[in-house]
Amino acid sequence: MLKNSSKSRFTPPADWSAALLTANPIFTDLVARFPLQNQSQWPEPAQLNHWRSNTDFSFVENALLEQDGRYYEDFIFATRQIPTRAANWHDFFGALIWCLLPRSKALLNQMHIAEIAQYGQKQRTPLRNKLTLFDECGVVLCLEPSAVAHAGLLRDHQWQQSFWLQRADWWQGVRPLIFGHAIYEMATVPFIGLTAKALFIEVPTGFSQWSLTDAYTFLDEKLLLQIANNHLLLDNLQLTPLPLLGVPGWYAANQQAEFYANTDYFRPRRRP
């Protein structure tokens, strides 16, 4: 999560721009999966519904939620409808994640409802905080057997070792997939300080070369099983900081070793 100072000064672009998405490699998966380059205006719920492959939910105008009066998570759980604000980057990216990872998104919603049923809507339990953190800021790092050591390096803030000295492993044995729609939103205006939360998942050899459809389908099933059964999100070794612009290929400046010398961004780990 970003510092409050970074978060408060962030403002996404006011207007729709397909060029903004196609020019930024962070959005490569989205541009490849959805015909965003053909969009001349904000996609409306009807268009988003056309893009979804899972018909167990649908996107609706946010006015329905406002008229209904229920809490956002309650509304989704009861109606299987996702309220979507018009001309809004945050909700637009949230909708695309629902399209890509529908079972995982539905599970997060169910877990929120279960926590609310037990503890009430106003009490933010540790699990609900983790659910929100992953939903907003999560990046799943899919690690093939040859690259599992990167989990330890990144948890220990060995940024140069992973991002630079072992750079060749990225996109060959380390495949990052963005889950958090707030991370996508902030990537519309990338800034030094943009930090995600890393969730580490082990995947089969060759996963990095799988098709997008196969990769996201596998990840959706993997997250569904692990989050539901193992309380993965409560593991202190998960959801660790990930300076997003350090991911090789996602930011032009990181093609130079000097980029990783900025210790205000690539912070060393605090020791006891």
GIURUR-V386762 format. One record per pair of residues at least 6 apart in sequence whose ideal C-beta (glycine too) atoms are under 6 Angstrom apart, sorted by the first residue. I is the first residue (numbers start at 0). GAP is how many residues later the second one is. Records with the same first field share a line. If there is no record, write none. Layout:
I = GAP  GAP
This chain:
0 = 136
1 = 193
5 = 187
9 = 176
11 = 77  173  176
12 = 175
15 = 25  26
17 = 18  19  21
20 = 6  10  15
21 = 9  15
24 = 224  225
25 = 161  224
29 = 66
31 = 180
32 = 179
33 = 17
41 = 45
44 = 14  15  39
47 = 11  47
48 = 9  10
50 = 48
51 = 47
53 = 48
56 = 23
57 = 23
58 = 23  25  36
59 = 21
61 = 21  23
64 = 10  18
67 = 7
70 = 50
72 = 36  39
75 = 33
76 = 32  36
81 = 16
83 = 7  11
84 = 6
88 = 96  99
89 = 95
92 = 88  91  92
93 = 87
96 = 84
97 = 7
99 = 116
100 = 119
102 = 117  121
103 = 116  119  120
106 = 117  121
107 = 23  27
110 = 20
111 = 19
114 = 10  12  13
118 = 6
129 = 103  104
132 = 64  106
133 = 99
135 = 44  46
136 = 43  45  46  59  60
137 = 41  42  59  61
138 = 37  39  57  59  103
139 = 37  39  59  61
140 = 35  57  59
141 = 33  59  61  65
142 = 31  59
143 = 29  59  61  63
144 = 60
145 = 27
146 = 22  26  27
149 = 12  24
150 = 49
152 = 8  9
153 = 8
154 = 85
155 = 113
156 = 111  112
158 = 87  101  107
159 = 100
162 = 83  97
163 = 93  96
166 = 81
169 = 78
170 = 37
171 = 36
174 = 33
175 = 71
177 = 6
182 = 13
185 = 8
191 = 73
193 = 50  51
194 = 46  48
195 = 46  48
196 = 42
197 = 42  44
198 = 39
200 = 21
225 = 6
242 = 22  23
244 = 6
245 = 8
252 = 6
259 = 6
